[in-house]
Amino acid sequence: MSGKGLFISFEGIDGSGKSTQAHRLADHLRAAGHDVVLTREPGGSPGAEEIRALVLQGDPDRWSAETELLLFTAARRDHLERTIRPALERGAVVICDRFADSTRMYQGLSRGDLRGAVDTLHDLMIGVEPDVTLLIDMDPGEALSRAKARATAEERFEDFGEGLQQAMRKGFLDLSQEFSDRFRVIDGAHPTDAVAAEVRKVVAPLL
């Protein structure tokens, strides 16, 4: 898929620091002269950002898990067509804050036993995996405190509570074993600078 470019995703439970690390890596690579596209999911293209507002704001139970899955898949398809694929084709480094692994967790595991449906839709409509996925792992209680402290409108999944965070952490670690060829697990409990250094160490050989 990547062609001339490099596709990197960051995953982790809410509050793990993955978004901070995605930004830190993007800044580092730009300073080194790389063409970098920093993006996020859901979102990353105008149409996908509209869907983001639908799914991340409002009552946590406003959508069924099945409806969420369809919405996230539609957003990802638009993101892929309009942002990710064109950047990779020109040789850029694409850094994405969440990708399909988050859907495997949030809709495939936590909100119903939909993993089979997630994988089927992914194979049919997306068909792309990152070259490397950096999983920022940390204690769910601490991560949830961080996430709630942000006090943004996009608290929909944080509102499901620590039980969800515990399940998500285990699920992401299980995914890191299932897709061990592309996952790299990084301890997010360390200071931000130390985590950033570990991220750079993992990515450097891929450039």
N, C-alpha and C positions, 0 to 999 in steps of 0.2 A: 504493500500500500504506500509506504513512505516515499518510494522513488528516490529523489535526490535529497529529500528533507529528513527530519527526525521528529517523531511524534512521541511526546512525553506526557503522561498523565499523573496527577497527584490524587491519591485517595486517602480516606481516613474518616473517622467519626467526626461529627460537628465539634468544633473547639480544639481539634488536634493540632492546629497550626499549619495545616496543609496550604491554605491560601497564602499565608505569609511566606511560606517556603517557595511556593510557585512564583511569587513576585520577586523574592530574593534571587532565585535562579535566573529569572528573565533579566533582571538588572545586571547580574554577573556576566551572562552570555552576551548581552548587548555591548557591555563595556569591552568585551573581548573581540568585538567586531562581527558577531553573528547577526543574521537577520532572524528576529524572534517575533513570534505572534503569541501573545499571552491571552488566553481565552478561558471560558468557564462553561459549566453546564449545571442546570439547564440554562440556556442562553448562548451567547457567542455570535449570534446573527440577529438582525432586526425581528424576524418572525419568531425565532426561538426565545428572544427576550420577552416578547408578548406572552408566550406560553409560560415562561418563568413566573411572571406576575400572577397568572392564574393558579399555578400549583403551589407556590410558596407563601402566599398570603391568605389570610382568612382562617376559618374554622379548620382544625386538623382533620375533621371527618367530612369535609365538603365533597370529596371525590372518593369513589370506590377505588380499590387497588387496581382493578382492571382498567378503569378510565384513566387513572394516573399513568399506567403503563403505556397506553396509547398516546397520551399527551407527551410524555417524555420521549417516546420513539419518534413522534412527529418533530419535536424540537431538535432532536439529535440529527435527524435526516437533513433538516434545513441547515443546521450548523455545519454538517459535513460537506454539503454541496457548496455553501457560500463562503465558508471561512477555512475549514481545515484542509480540504483537498486542494484548493488553489494555492494555499501557502506551501504545502508539502511539494507540490509540483514545481514550484519555483525554487525549491531548495531550502526553505526556511525551517527553523526549529519551532515546532508548535508545542506550547506548554499549556495543557488543559487542566483546570481545576475541576475535577470529577469527569468521568466518562461512563462507559457502559457498566463498569463494575459497581458503581453506585446504584444503578437500576437493578442489577442482580441482587443487591442487598435490600434496598428500601422497598421495592415492589416485589422482588422475587422471594425474599425471606421474611421481612418483618410484617408486611401487611397482608399476608396470605401466601399460600404455597404456590407461587406463580413462576418459579424458576424456569420450568419447562417452557412456559409461554414467553418469558423474557428472552430466552435463548433462541426460540423459534423466530420471534420478531426481529431480533438482532441479526440473525443469519439472513433473513429475508430482505430487510430494509437498510441495514448498516454494513455488515460484513467486514468491519475494520476493527483491529485492536491496536493499542499503542505499541511502539517499539519497546518501551520500558514503562512500568507503572511503579511509582514511588509511594509506598504505603507508610504514612506517618502514624505510628502506633503509640497510644498512650492510655492511661487509666481513664475509664469512662466518667467517673465522678468528677475528676479535675477538668476533663474536657467539657462536660456539660456546664460546669460553673463558668468556664471561659465563654462558652457559646451564649449562655443566658446574659452574661455581662455586656454583650454587644448591644442588647436592647434595640434590635432593628425590627422592621415590620416582617422580615422573612424568618419567623421563628416557628414555622409550621411543624417541622420535624423535631425541633428541640422540644416542642410542647408534648411530644409523646413520652418524654421522661427518661430517667436513667435506665429503666428496664430495656428500652429500645437500644440505648447506647451500648449496654452490655452485650445484647444480641448482635449488634452491628460490629462491635469489635471482634467477637468470635467469628462472625461471618467473613469479615475482611481477612482475618488471619487464615481462615480455611481457604479463601480464594487464592491467597498467596501460595498455598501448597498446590492447589488445583492448576494454577497457571504459573508454576515456579520458573518457567523459562523467561518470563517478562517481569515478574514482581520482584521488588527489592524492599525489604522491611527496614525502616529506620526508626529508632527510638526517639519519639517526640518529647519525652520527659526531660531531655537535656536542654541546656540553654540554647536560645535561638541561633546564636552564632555557630555553636557546635553542630547543631542539626544542619544548618546551611552548608557547613564544611563537608559533612558526610554526604549530603545531596550532590555537591559538586564532584566529590570523589567517585560516586557511582556513575555520574553522567559523562565525565571526562573521556573515558575510553570509547564512548559511542559517537563522539563528534568527528 
